């Protein structure tokens, strides 16, 4: 059984019809869903292609380890990639929608705001 969301090729994810429909509003904010046929699978899948990469990184912390997003720019971005990265970033709202729909295939790891902690942060 193929999960609802699979890594199709770096840096692409493939979504089952159910996952694409349930997460559509989040996915289409910065990308498009293209039809995909998986060998041996009757169910339709859609590959996600990022067409926009929001500028949410804090340039003042560019040399620091980790991901440092600007609070005034990150709001409203729920599923996105940064230029030159294969990682997908998601919001709490996306994670909640994924869990509520009982979708499978993704693992989440918090990378922010924990990375922001430190002196004067």
MMTF fields as JSON, N, C-alpha, C and O atoms, coordinates in Angstrom:
{
  "mmtfVersion": "1.0.0",
  "mmtfProducer": "UNKNOWN",
  "numBonds": 483,
  "numAtoms": 484,
  "numGroups": 121,
  "numChains": 1,
  "numModels": 1,
  "chainsPerModel": [1],
  "groupsPerChain": [121],
  "chainIdList": ["A"],
  "bondAtomList": [4, 2, 8, 6, 12, 10, 16, 14, 20, 18, 24, 22, 28, 26, 32, 30, 36, 34, 40, 38, 44, 42, 48, 46, 52, 50, 56, 54, 60, 58, 64, 62, 68, 66, 72, 70, 76, 74, 80, 78, 84, 82, 88, 86, 92, 90, 96, 94, 100, 98, 104, 102, 108, 106, 112, 110, 116, 114, 120, 118, 124, 122, 128, 126, 132, 130, 136, 134, 140, 138, 144, 142, 148, 146, 152, 150, 156, 154, 160, 158, 164, 162, 168, 166, 172, 170, 176, 174, 180, 178, 184, 182, 188, 186, 192, 190, 196, 194, 200, 198, 204, 202, 208, 206, 212, 210, 216, 214, 220, 218, 224, 222, 228, 226, 232, 230, 236, 234, 240, 238, 244, 242, 248, 246, 252, 250, 256, 254, 260, 258, 264, 262, 268, 266, 272, 270, 276, 274, 280, 278, 284, 282, 288, 286, 292, 290, 296, 294, 300, 298, 304, 302, 308, 306, 312, 310, 316, 314, 320, 318, 324, 322, 328, 326, 332, 330, 336, 334, 340, 338, 344, 342, 348, 346, 352, 350, 356, 354, 360, 358, 364, 362, 368, 366, 372, 370, 376, 374, 380, 378, 384, 382, 388, 386, 392, 390, 396, 394, 400, 398, 404, 402, 408, 406, 412, 410, 416, 414, 420, 418, 424, 422, 428, 426, 432, 430, 436, 434, 440, 438, 444, 442, 448, 446, 452, 450, 456, 454, 460, 458, 464, 462, 468, 466, 472, 470, 476, 474, 480, 478],
  "bondOrderList": [1, 1, 1, 1, 1, 1, 1, 1, 1, 1, 1, 1, 1, 1, 1, 1, 1, 1, 1, 1, 1, 1, 1, 1, 1, 1, 1, 1, 1, 1, 1, 1, 1, 1, 1, 1, 1, 1, 1, 1, 1, 1, 1, 1, 1, 1, 1, 1, 1, 1, 1, 1, 1, 1, 1, 1, 1, 1, 1, 1, 1, 1, 1, 1, 1, 1, 1, 1, 1, 1, 1, 1, 1, 1, 1, 1, 1, 1, 1, 1, 1, 1, 1, 1, 1, 1, 1, 1, 1, 1, 1, 1, 1, 1, 1, 1, 1, 1, 1, 1, 1, 1, 1, 1, 1, 1, 1, 1, 1, 1, 1, 1, 1, 1, 1, 1, 1, 1, 1, 1],
  "groupList": [{"groupName": "UNK", "atomNameList": ["N", "CA", "C", "O"], "elementList": ["N", "C", "C", "O"], "formalChargeList": [0, 0, 0, 0], "bondAtomList": [1, 0, 2, 1, 3, 2], "bondOrderList": [1, 1, 2], "singleLetterCode": "X", "chemCompType": "L-PEPTIDE LINKING"}],
  "groupTypeList": [0, 0, 0, 0, 0, 0, 0, 0, 0, 0, 0, 0, 0, 0, 0, 0, 0, 0, 0, 0, 0, 0, 0, 0, 0, 0, 0, 0, 0, 0, 0, 0, 0, 0, 0, 0, 0, 0, 0, 0, 0, 0, 0, 0, 0, 0, 0, 0, 0, 0, 0, 0, 0, 0, 0, 0, 0, 0, 0, 0, 0, 0, 0, 0, 0, 0, 0, 0, 0, 0, 0, 0, 0, 0, 0, 0, 0, 0, 0, 0, 0, 0, 0, 0, 0, 0, 0, 0, 0, 0, 0, 0, 0, 0, 0, 0, 0, 0, 0, 0, 0, 0, 0, 0, 0, 0, 0, 0, 0, 0, 0, 0, 0, 0, 0, 0, 0, 0, 0, 0, 0],
  "groupIdList": [1, 2, 3, 4, 5, 6, 7, 8, 9, 10, 11, 12, 13, 14, 15, 16, 17, 18, 19, 20, 21, 22, 23, 24, 25, 26, 27, 28, 29, 30, 31, 32, 33, 34, 35, 36, 37, 38, 39, 40, 41, 42, 43, 44, 45, 46, 47, 48, 49, 50, 51, 52, 53, 54, 55, 56, 57, 58, 59, 60, 61, 62, 63, 64, 65, 66, 67, 68, 69, 70, 71, 72, 73, 74, 75, 76, 77, 78, 79, 80, 81, 82, 83, 84, 85, 86, 87, 88, 89, 90, 91, 92, 93, 94, 95, 96, 97, 98, 99, 100, 101, 102, 103, 104, 105, 106, 107, 108, 109, 110, 111, 112, 113, 114, 115, 116, 117, 118, 119, 120, 121],
  "secStructList": [7, 7, 7, 1, 3, 3, 3, 3, 3, 6, 6, 3, 3, 3, 3, 3, 2, 2, 2, 2, 2, 2, 2, 2, 2, 2, 2, 6, 6, 6, 3, 3, 3, 3, 3, 3, 7, 7, 6, 6, 7, 7, 1, 7, 3, 3, 3, 3, 3, 3, 7, 7, 7, 7, 7, 7, 5, 7, 4, 4, 4, 6, 6, 1, 1, 1, 7, 7, 5, 7, 2, 2, 2, 2, 6, 6, 7, 7, 3, 3, 3, 7, 6, 6, 7, 7, 7, 3, 3, 3, 7, 2, 2, 2, 2, 2, 2, 2, 2, 2, 6, 6, 7, 7, 1, 7, 7, 7, 7, 7, 7, 1, 1, 4, 4, 4, 7, 1, 6, 6, 7],
  "xCoordList": [0.839, 0.0, 0.89, 1.784, 0.634, 1.384, 0.77, -0.453, 1.585, 1.026, 0.38, 0.505, -0.304, -0.976, 0.002, -0.306, 1.186, 2.187, 3.523, 3.952, 4.182, 5.465, 6.457, 6.07, 7.746, 8.776, 8.942, 9.378, 8.585, 8.623, 10.036, 10.498, 10.699, 12.075, 12.493, 11.657, 13.766, 14.195, 13.965, 14.363, 13.378, 12.779, 11.258, 10.584, 10.699, 9.253, 8.545, 9.104, 7.303, 6.414, 5.225, 4.756, 4.739, 3.533, 2.42, 2.629, 1.236, 0.078, -1.028, -1.322, -1.64, -2.817, -3.927, -3.847, -4.962, -6.088, -6.681, -6.977, -6.853, -7.435, -6.558, -7.066, -5.247, -4.336, -4.336, -4.366, -4.301, -4.299, -5.571, -5.523, -6.696, -7.962, -8.019, -8.444, -7.599, -7.686, -6.703, -7.016, -5.537, -4.49, -4.356, -3.45, -5.248, -5.191, -4.909, -4.014, -5.647, -5.475, -4.07, -3.531, -3.486, -2.121, -1.108, -0.168, -1.31, -0.351, -0.318, 0.75, -1.475, -1.542, -1.075, -0.964, -0.807, -0.325, 1.018, 1.237, 1.906, 3.234, 3.591, 4.742, 2.625, 2.967, 1.776, 0.69, 2.008, 0.962, 0.986, 2.008, -0.151, -0.279, -0.437, -1.378, 0.478, 0.47, 0.126, 0.629, -0.726, -1.108, 0.118, 1.054, 0.09, 1.207, 0.646, -0.295, 1.221, 0.83, 1.952, 3.095, 1.631, 2.601, 2.379, 1.248, 3.441, 3.325, 2.658, 3.037, 1.669, 0.987, -0.066, -0.722, -0.253, -1.248, -2.417, -2.23, -3.612, -4.802, -5.205, -5.788, -4.893, -5.282, -4.468, -3.28, -5.122, -4.45, -3.574, -3.965, -2.409, -1.507, -1.183, -1.359, -0.708, -0.341, 1.018, 1.257, 1.899, 3.217, 3.162, 2.583, 3.772, 3.794, 5.026, 6.142, 4.812, 5.903, 5.839, 4.876, 6.868, 6.922, 7.235, 8.222, 6.394, 6.622, 6.988, 7.47, 6.763, 7.13, 7.862, 7.502, 8.876, 9.668, 9.644, 10.347, 8.85, 8.738, 10.064, 10.853, 10.287, 11.511, 11.212, 10.833, 11.388, 11.037, 12.249, 12.119, 13.417, 14.621, 15.086, 14.873, 15.722, 16.269, 17.684, 18.599, 17.882, 19.21, 20.272, 21.459, 19.87, 20.83, 21.44, 22.489, 20.779, 21.273, 21.7, 21.784, 21.967, 22.284, 23.437, 23.386, 24.469, 25.616, 25.423, 26.251, 24.341, 24.082, 23.593, 22.956, 23.891, 23.4, 21.893, 21.358, 21.219, 19.774, 18.98, 19.538, 17.681, 16.764, 16.245, 15.711, 16.405, 15.995, 15.023, 15.423, 13.744, 12.7, 12.384, 12.527, 11.957, 11.516, 10.051, 9.221, 9.737, 8.358, 7.396, 6.248, 7.846, 6.964, 6.743, 5.917, 7.46, 7.305, 6.765, 6.262, 6.85, 6.501, 4.997, 4.514, 4.255, 2.818, 2.095, 2.356, 1.197, 0.408, 1.032, 0.378, 2.274, 2.922, 2.792, 3.348, 2.051, 1.725, 2.453, 2.63, 2.874, 3.595, 4.485, 3.988, 5.811, 6.685, 8.093, 8.468, 8.849, 10.27, 11.036, 10.507, 12.272, 13.174, 14.017, 14.266, 14.449, 15.347, 16.586, 17.107, 17.042, 18.251, 18.127, 19.14, 16.917, 16.71, 15.713, 14.787, 15.895, 14.935, 13.917, 12.943, 14.143, 13.254, 11.95, 11.937, 10.855, 9.567, 9.323, 9.599, 8.814, 8.485, 6.976, 6.312, 6.439, 4.986, 4.66, 5.482, 3.445, 2.969, 2.249, 1.99, 1.934, 1.127, -0.241, -0.791, -0.796, -2.107, -2.051, -2.973, -0.972, -0.813, -0.712, -1.372, 0.117, 0.294, -1.025, -1.315, -1.823, -3.127, -4.067, -4.77, -4.089, -4.944, -4.52, -5.374, -3.231, -2.685, -3.13, -3.594, -2.988, -3.355, -4.854, -5.298, -5.636, -7.096, -7.615, -8.582, -6.981, -7.407, -6.854, -7.141, -6.064, -5.449, -4.612, -4.632, -3.882, -3.022, -1.735, -1.367, -1.064, 0.17, 1.289, 1.034, 2.535, 3.676, 4.656, 5.809, 4.244, 5.143, 5.547, 4.798, 6.745, 7.215, 7.593, 8.219, 7.206, 7.453, 8.499, 8.541, 9.338, 10.355, 10.356, 10.464, 10.236, 10.214, 11.609, 12.579, 11.688, 12.966, 12.901, 13.915, 11.713, 11.528, 10.278, 9.322, 10.162, 11.033, 12.148, 12.879, 12.313, 13.366, 14.733, 15.55, 14.983, 16.276, 16.453, 17.574, 15.361, 15.423, 15.879, 16.299, 15.798, 16.108, 17.584, 18.445, 17.841, 19.206, 19.149, 18.061, 20.283, 20.291, 19.491, 19.664, 18.629, 17.84, 16.889, 16.504, 16.509, 15.588, 14.322, 13.412],
  "yCoordList": [-1.177, 0.0, 1.248, 1.387, 2.132, 3.381, 4.397, 4.527, 5.127, 6.143, 7.282, 7.349, 8.165, 9.297, 10.279, 10.918, 10.395, 11.328, 10.591, 10.004, 10.625, 9.942, 10.894, 11.799, 10.679, 11.457, 10.816, 9.671, 11.573, 11.051, 11.131, 10.186, 12.214, 12.459, 13.746, 14.608, 13.878, 15.117, 16.276, 16.162, 17.344, 17.645, 17.533, 18.339, 16.581, 16.528, 15.561, 14.546, 15.903, 15.022, 14.688, 15.528, 13.449, 13.036, 12.846, 12.255, 13.352, 13.329, 12.473, 12.58, 11.622, 10.881, 11.885, 13.04, 11.442, 12.335, 12.872, 14.063, 11.993, 12.414, 13.469, 14.473, 13.245, 14.206, 15.524, 16.594, 15.452, 16.671, 17.475, 18.701, 16.799, 17.506, 18.127, 19.272, 17.384, 17.885, 19.035, 19.951, 18.992, 19.985, 21.026, 21.858, 20.974, 21.802, 23.284, 23.861, 23.9, 25.333, 25.663, 26.722, 24.777, 24.995, 24.813, 25.596, 23.784, 23.433, 24.446, 24.75, 24.966, 25.862, 27.281, 28.102, 27.573, 28.908, 29.222, 30.347, 28.231, 28.454, 27.436, 27.378, 26.635, 25.616, 25.141, 25.717, 24.073, 23.481, 21.968, 21.39, 21.34, 19.888, 19.359, 19.726, 18.503, 17.963, 16.478, 15.767, 15.988, 14.569, 13.67, 13.992, 12.542, 11.601, 10.19, 9.899, 9.314, 7.912, 7.098, 7.157, 6.343, 5.455, 4.045, 3.56, 3.383, 2.019, 1.117, 1.099, 0.374, -0.579, 0.021, -0.713, 1.329, 1.986, 2.467, 3.16, 2.1, 2.564, 3.959, 4.725, 4.284, 5.585, 6.702, 6.54, 7.826, 8.992, 9.655, 9.771, 10.08, 10.849, 12.163, 12.305, 13.115, 14.421, 14.799, 14.701, 15.23, 15.658, 17.161, 17.933, 17.551, 18.959, 19.622, 19.121, 20.749, 21.522, 22.933, 23.66, 23.324, 24.672, 25.668, 25.515, 26.682, 27.709, 29.054, 29.949, 29.196, 30.417, 30.017, 29.041, 30.772, 30.521, 31.792, 32.752, 31.813, 33.043, 33.426, 32.566, 34.715, 35.239, 35.487, 36.588, 34.461, 34.525, 34.422, 34.579, 34.16, 34.022, 35.392, 36.409, 35.395, 36.613, 36.813, 36.088, 37.787, 37.971, 38.361, 38.12, 38.951, 39.332, 38.107, 38.207, 36.94, 35.722, 34.678, 33.491, 35.116, 34.217, 33.268, 32.111, 33.715, 32.868, 31.947, 31.067, 32.134, 31.314, 29.925, 29.765, 28.935, 27.58, 27.535, 28.272, 26.687, 26.513, 27.429, 28.159, 27.375, 28.184, 29.316, 29.088, 30.521, 31.701, 32.508, 33.25, 32.351, 33.044, 34.381, 34.537, 35.332, 36.621, 36.501, 36.105, 36.841, 36.741, 37.574, 37.175, 38.719, 39.58, 39.066, 39.619, 38.027, 37.479, 36.052, 35.617, 35.325, 33.901, 33.647, 32.63, 34.561, 34.368, 34.162, 34.87, 33.203, 32.944, 31.971, 31.571, 31.583, 30.596, 29.234, 29.016, 28.319, 27.053, 25.838, 24.844, 25.9, 24.796, 25.422, 25.958, 25.353, 26.029, 25.453, 24.705, 25.828, 25.512, 26.819, 27.818, 26.798, 27.922, 27.635, 26.475, 28.669, 28.463, 27.696, 27.927, 26.792, 25.996, 24.982, 24.454, 24.699, 23.674, 22.643, 22.988, 21.395, 20.357, 20.124, 19.396, 20.739, 20.587, 21.341, 22.429, 20.753, 21.44, 21.938, 21.228, 23.139, 23.728, 23.857, 24.222, 23.553, 23.605, 24.353, 24.458, 24.863, 25.571, 24.599, 23.451, 25.077, 24.28, 23.982, 22.904, 24.928, 24.72, 23.572, 22.76, 23.503, 22.411, 21.082, 20.11, 21.041, 19.814, 19.348, 18.151, 20.282, 19.943, 19.399, 18.416, 20.021, 19.541, 18.143, 17.297, 17.888, 16.58, 15.526, 14.449, 15.839, 14.894, 14.656, 13.518, 15.716, 15.606, 14.691, 13.957, 14.731, 13.908, 12.487, 11.672, 12.175, 10.85, 10.455, 9.301, 11.413, 11.14, 10.475, 10.579, 9.8, 9.089, 9.486, 9.978, 9.265, 9.437, 10.522, 10.479, 11.491, 12.571, 12.432, 11.905, 12.914, 13.041, 14.5, 15.109, 15.049, 16.462, 16.626, 15.865, 17.64, 17.975, 19.492, 20.214, 19.967, 21.413, 21.997, 21.556, 22.997, 23.673, 25.145, 25.843, 25.611, 27.019, 27.112, 26.425, 27.858, 28.941, 28.521, 29.386, 27.239, 26.819, 27.339, 27.715, 27.364, 27.85, 29.34, 29.847, 30.044, 31.487, 31.834, 32.961, 30.877, 31.172, 31.491, 30.938, 32.362, 32.789, 34.199, 34.722, 34.817, 36.172, 37.122, 37.148, 37.889, 38.911, 38.349, 39.077, 37.115, 36.524, 36.105, 35.585],
  "zCoordList": [0.0, 0.0, 0.0, 0.834, -0.929, -1.035, -0.085, -0.045, 0.69, 1.585, 0.794, -0.428, 1.497, 0.859, 0.233, -0.773, 0.833, 0.325, 0.276, 1.269, -0.896, -1.068, -1.726, -2.466, -1.446, -2.137, -3.506, -3.62, -4.548, -5.909, -6.487, -7.126, -6.273, -6.703, -6.019, -5.744, -5.746, -5.091, -6.036, -7.195, -5.656, -4.361, -4.39, -3.747, -5.101, -5.319, -4.378, -3.963, -4.053, -3.305, -4.19, -4.958, -4.078, -4.79, -3.768, -2.709, -4.096, -3.205, -3.808, -4.998, -2.986, -3.44, -3.718, -3.301, -4.424, -4.705, -3.402, -3.295, -2.414, -1.13, -0.456, 0.044, -0.441, 0.184, -0.582, 0.025, -1.908, -2.728, -2.506, -2.399, -2.438, -2.228, -0.838, -0.686, 0.164, 1.534, 1.799, 2.561, 1.184, 1.445, 0.332, 0.358, -0.626, -1.833, -1.554, -2.171, -0.648, -0.389, 0.11, -0.212, 0.881, 1.364, 0.228, 0.09, -0.567, -1.612, -2.748, -3.28, -3.121, -4.275, -3.969, -4.879, -2.723, -2.356, -3.043, -3.491, -3.122, -3.706, -4.781, -5.215, -5.216, -6.194, -6.99, -6.935, -7.733, -8.557, -8.376, -8.009, -8.638, -8.57, -9.991, -10.695, -10.406, -11.761, -11.709, -10.838, -12.629, -12.623, -12.783, -13.516, -12.082, -12.092, -12.076, -11.338, -12.887, -12.884, -12.254, -12.707, -11.216, -10.574, -11.091, -11.099, -11.523, -12.032, -11.01, -9.839, -11.46, -10.602, -9.699, -8.959, -9.734, -8.884, -9.726, -10.726, -9.318, -10.023, -9.571, -10.338, -8.328, -7.789, -8.435, -8.717, -8.663, -9.233, -8.174, -7.012, -8.582, -7.735, -8.435, -9.645, -7.647, -8.178, -7.617, -6.413, -8.497, -8.049, -7.766, -8.53, -6.66, -6.275, -6.872, -6.737, -7.529, -8.112, -7.552, -7.797, -6.797, -6.225, -7.337, -8.056, -7.473, -8.493, -7.869, -8.562, -6.58, -5.853, -4.578, -3.921, -4.246, -3.04, -2.199, -2.514, -1.139, -0.354, 0.299, 0.69, 0.405, 1.039, 2.511, 2.91, 3.291, 4.709, 5.638, 6.852, 5.07, 5.892, 6.379, 5.719, 7.539, 8.122, 7.57, 7.961, 6.664, 6.073, 7.097, 6.874, 8.203, 9.245, 9.92, 10.556, 9.783, 10.439, 9.415, 9.728, 8.208, 7.106, 7.396, 6.98, 8.089, 8.383, 9.578, 9.818, 10.331, 11.516, 11.111, 10.07, 11.927, 11.682, 11.895, 12.724, 11.163, 11.319, 10.405, 9.586, 10.562, 9.767, 10.634, 11.719, 10.154, 10.909, 10.063, 9.166, 10.364, 9.618, 10.277, 11.49, 9.471, 9.999, 10.379, 9.561, 11.609, 12.097, 11.257, 11.056, 10.768, 9.986, 8.564, 7.837, 8.157, 6.804, 6.776, 5.74, 7.86, 7.844, 7.926, 7.429, 8.549, 8.723, 7.401, 6.428, 7.365, 6.174, 5.191, 4.228, 5.407, 4.533, 5.219, 6.296, 4.583, 5.248, 4.68, 5.384, 3.424, 2.791, 1.722, 0.731, 1.926, 0.97, 1.002, 1.904, -0.008, -0.097, -0.225, -0.712, 0.212, 0.008, -1.231, -1.56, -1.905, -3.05, -2.591, -1.5, -3.432, -3.2, -2.064, -1.605, -1.605, -0.572, -1.088, -1.821, -0.714, -1.074, 0.032, -0.155, 1.176, 2.329, 2.112, 1.535, 2.579, 2.596, 4.013, 4.98, 4.135, 5.424, 5.516, 4.546, 6.692, 6.882, 8.167, 9.077, 8.212, 9.406, 10.332, 9.973, 11.518, 12.445, 11.847, 12.069, 11.087, 10.465, 9.458, 9.39, 8.676, 7.719, 8.453, 8.084, 9.494, 10.274, 10.866, 10.88, 11.354, 11.923, 10.852, 11.09, 9.681, 8.588, 8.151, 7.888, 8.069, 7.716, 8.733, 8.356, 10.006, 11.072, 11.121, 11.275, 10.991, 11.037, 9.935, 10.14, 8.77, 7.633, 7.708, 6.831, 8.741, 8.897, 7.683, 7.256, 7.136, 5.992, 6.464, 7.634, 5.56, 5.897, 4.937, 3.838, 5.372, 4.495, 4.894, 4.467, 5.694, 6.099, 7.559, 8.381, 7.863, 9.244, 9.43, 8.562, 10.566, 10.823, 11.921, 12.888, 11.744, 12.739, 12.88, 11.889, 14.106, 14.327, 14.128, 14.744, 13.258, 13.022, 13.408, 13.394, 13.749, 14.104, 14.945, 14.587, 15.995, 16.421, 17.364, 17.845, 17.652, 18.581, 18.145, 18.986, 16.851, 16.363, 16.621, 16.573, 16.895, 17.117, 18.532, 18.791, 19.438, 20.837, 21.009, 20.324, 21.906, 22.182, 22.739, 22.979, 22.946, 23.49, 22.608, 21.389, 23.226, 22.541, 21.49, 20.575, 21.586, 20.596, 21.283, 20.637]
}
